[in-house]
């Protein structure tokens, strides 16, 4: 909504399914995307790519952070970024946007991959650039007619 209403972009929303979404969840994401005013919505199925280039090696190598935490999330971000870059190139996009904040490593993963795979495409990061808090994001949506139920999770689920 911010990209289309405030920055006047024609937004093509992309969800990368690495195997974690059901058909019902994808349909709900698509419905919400159109409610928020996107021009088009695409779901890229990257399940096989994610498994064949990342997950199987993490399993074979028993790769764990601190011997407890699977590193699948960081690996998944690389597949998501690669798939989005490929989609941006395919539709001849002028820009790509992601919602990473300035606080974590995901921003680096997305930015580096976009800069390598589609170097002539502008990267837009409103949450990071505007230093928006979660509360500010929720307020923006509410001010534009979109109420969401947000409860801070006790832990991250991916």
C-alpha positions in Angstrom: 0.0 0.0 0.0 2.8 2.4 0.9 4.6 1.7 -2.4 1.5 2.3 -4.5 -0.2 5.1 -2.6 2.8 7.1 -1.3 5.5 6.4 -3.9 3.1 5.8 -6.9 4.6 2.5 -7.9 2.7 -0.2 -9.8 3.2 -3.1 -7.3 3.5 -6.7 -8.4 3.5 -8.8 -5.2 5.5 -12.0 -5.0 5.4 -14.7 -2.4 8.1 -17.4 -2.5 6.8 -20.7 -1.4 9.7 -22.8 -0.1 7.3 -25.5 1.1 5.7 -23.9 4.1 2.4 -22.6 2.7 -0.8 -24.5 2.1 -3.0 -23.7 -0.9 -5.4 -22.0 1.5 -2.7 -19.8 2.9 -1.5 -18.8 -0.5 -5.0 -17.9 -1.5 -5.4 -15.8 1.7 -2.1 -14.0 1.0 -3.2 -13.3 -2.6 -6.6 -12.0 -1.4 -4.9 -9.7 1.1 -2.4 -8.5 -1.5 -5.2 -7.4 -3.8 -7.1 -5.8 -0.9 -3.9 -3.7 -0.3 -4.0 -2.6 -4.0 -1.4 -4.6 -5.8 -1.5 -4.7 -9.6 -0.7 -8.4 -9.7 0.2 -11.3 -7.4 2.4 -14.3 -8.1 3.4 -17.2 -6.0 6.7 -18.8 -7.0 7.1 -22.4 -6.0 10.7 -22.7 -4.9 10.3 -25.8 -2.9 12.5 -28.0 -5.0 15.2 -25.4 -5.4 15.2 -24.7 -1.7 15.6 -28.4 -0.9 18.1 -29.2 -3.6 20.4 -26.3 -3.0 20.1 -25.8 0.7 18.1 -28.0 3.0 19.6 -31.4 2.0 23.1 -30.0 2.7 22.0 -28.6 6.0 20.6 -32.0 6.9 23.6 -34.0 5.5 26.0 -31.8 7.4 23.9 -31.6 10.6 24.4 -27.9 10.4 23.2 -26.3 13.6 24.0 -22.9 15.3 25.1 -23.6 18.8 24.4 -27.3 18.2 20.6 -26.6 18.6 19.2 -24.2 16.0 18.8 -25.2 12.3 20.2 -22.6 9.9 17.4 -23.1 7.5 15.9 -19.6 7.8 19.0 -17.8 6.7 19.4 -20.3 3.8 15.7 -19.8 2.9 16.2 -16.0 2.6 18.8 -16.6 -0.1 16.4 -18.7 -2.2 13.6 -16.1 -1.6 15.9 -13.2 -2.7 17.2 -15.2 -5.8 13.6 -16.1 -6.8 12.4 -12.5 -6.4 15.4 -11.1 -8.4 14.6 -13.6 -11.2 11.0 -12.6 -11.2 11.9 -8.9 -11.2 14.1 -9.5 -14.3 11.4 -11.5 -16.0 8.8 -8.7 -15.6 11.4 -5.9 -16.3 10.8 -4.3 -12.9 12.4 -0.9 -12.2 12.6 -1.6 -8.5 12.3 -4.4 -5.9 11.1 -3.8 -2.3 11.5 -5.8 0.8 10.4 -5.3 4.4 13.5 -6.0 6.3 14.4 -3.7 9.1 17.8 -2.4 9.8 18.2 -4.7 12.7 19.0 -8.1 11.2 21.0 -10.0 8.7 18.0 -10.6 6.3 18.4 -7.1 4.9 22.0 -7.9 4.0 21.0 -11.2 2.3 18.3 -9.5 0.2 20.4 -6.5 -0.7 23.5 -8.4 -1.7 21.6 -10.9 -3.8 19.5 -8.1 -5.5 22.7 -6.1 -6.2 24.4 -9.1 -7.8 21.5 -10.6 -9.8 19.7 -7.4 -10.8 22.1 -4.6 -10.3 20.2 -2.1 -12.4 17.0 -2.5 -10.3 16.5 0.0 -7.4 16.1 -1.6 -4.0 13.3 0.0 -1.8 13.3 -0.7 1.9 10.6 1.6 3.5 10.7 0.0 7.0 14.4 0.3 7.2 14.7 3.7 5.5 11.9 5.3 7.5 13.0 3.5 10.7 9.4 2.4 11.3 8.5 0.6 14.4 5.9 -2.3 14.3 3.5 0.1 16.0 4.0 2.7 13.2 3.4 0.1 10.6 0.2 -1.0 12.2 -0.9 2.6 12.6 -0.3 3.3 8.9 -2.4 0.3 7.9 -5.2 1.4 10.3 -5.1 5.0 9.0 -5.7 3.5 5.5 -8.6 1.3 6.5 -6.8 -2.0 7.2 -7.2 -3.3 10.7 -4.9 -6.2 11.7 -4.8 -8.3 14.8 -1.2 -8.2 15.9 0.0 -10.0 19.0 3.8 -10.0 19.7 4.9 -13.6 19.6 6.9 -15.0 22.5 9.3 -16.6 20.0 9.9 -16.6 16.2 8.2 -19.2 14.0 9.5 -19.7 10.5 
